[in-house]
Structure formats: C-alpha cells, structure tokens
Amino acid sequence: MSKKVKTLITVIRSSPVVDKVLSEIEPYAEIRFLGENETLENYVEDIEVLYGNIDERNLVLPKVHSGTSQTFL
C-alpha cells in the first residue's frame, strides 16, 4: 500500500458518526483532529491536507503556501 496522506481536521470533532464516515478513507489517509487546546501551528509543517481554516498567524508560514487550495461550499 502507498503512503497515507497526513490530514488534519480542525472544523469538526471526532464522534461516532464522523468516525464511521471517515473509516472509508482510513486506508488512504492518516487523519487526526485538532484538539481543544492545540493550534494549527503545531502541525502545519507535517500535514499535507487541512480540512478547516487557516488563521492569520499561520498564513505567513511557507508550508501553508505550497499547494494551498481553498474550497467554498
């Protein structure tokens, strides 16, 4: 199997329903949720996909700008 994509989710919390939906992509993605007392800057250098918001403090980090894509729903 190929390398899993490192993914960080910041806009929702883990729950049984969310975990069930995400279990379908688990073979392809290493998924973690941002904890209540954690900040994006602790993970931005290591993640490949971010599902959430990028705060102003982290917009200046070079890693954020390499391949950044924004989707509006």
N, C-alpha and C positions, 0 to 999 in steps of 0.2 A: 504494500500500500504506500502511496505517496505521502509526503509531509502534510500534516494538518495545518490549516490556516489559523493563525493566532487571532482570535476575535474577542473584543471587549464590548460588552453591552452596558450602557450607562442609563438608559431611559426607562427600563423596566427592571423589576426584581424577579429573582427566581421564585417560582411557585410550581405546584404540581402540573398545572395546565401548561405553563410556559415550558417547563422541562420536558413534558411529553412531546410538544411540537418540535422543540429543538433536538430531541433524540434522533430525529430523522436525518439531521445533518451532522450528528456527532462523529460519524466515521470520517468526515472531511474537515471538521473544524474543532479546534481546541477553544472551547467557549468558557469565558469567565464573566462574572457580573461585578460591577464596581460596587464595593461595599459602602455603607453609610459614611464611614469616616475616611474613606480613601479618595484620592484625587487622580484625575487623568494623568497628570504629570508623572505619577509613579509608574505608569505602564506605557506611555506613548512611544518610547524607544523600542519596545518589544512587540507591539501589536501590529497586525497587518490590516485588520478590518475593525472599524469602530462603528457601532450602531448606537448613535447618540449625538450629543452636542459637544462641540469643541469650544471651551471657554476662551476668553480673550487672552488670558495668561499663557495658554498653550499654543495659540496661533503663531507665536514667534519662533517656536521650535522647528528646526529644519525638517525633522521626520514628519511633521504634520503636513508639510507642503509637498512631499514626494508622493505623488499619486493620489492626492486628495480629490475626492469626488463628493458632491453634495446632491442629495435627492430630496425633493419636496413632495410630500403626499397630500 
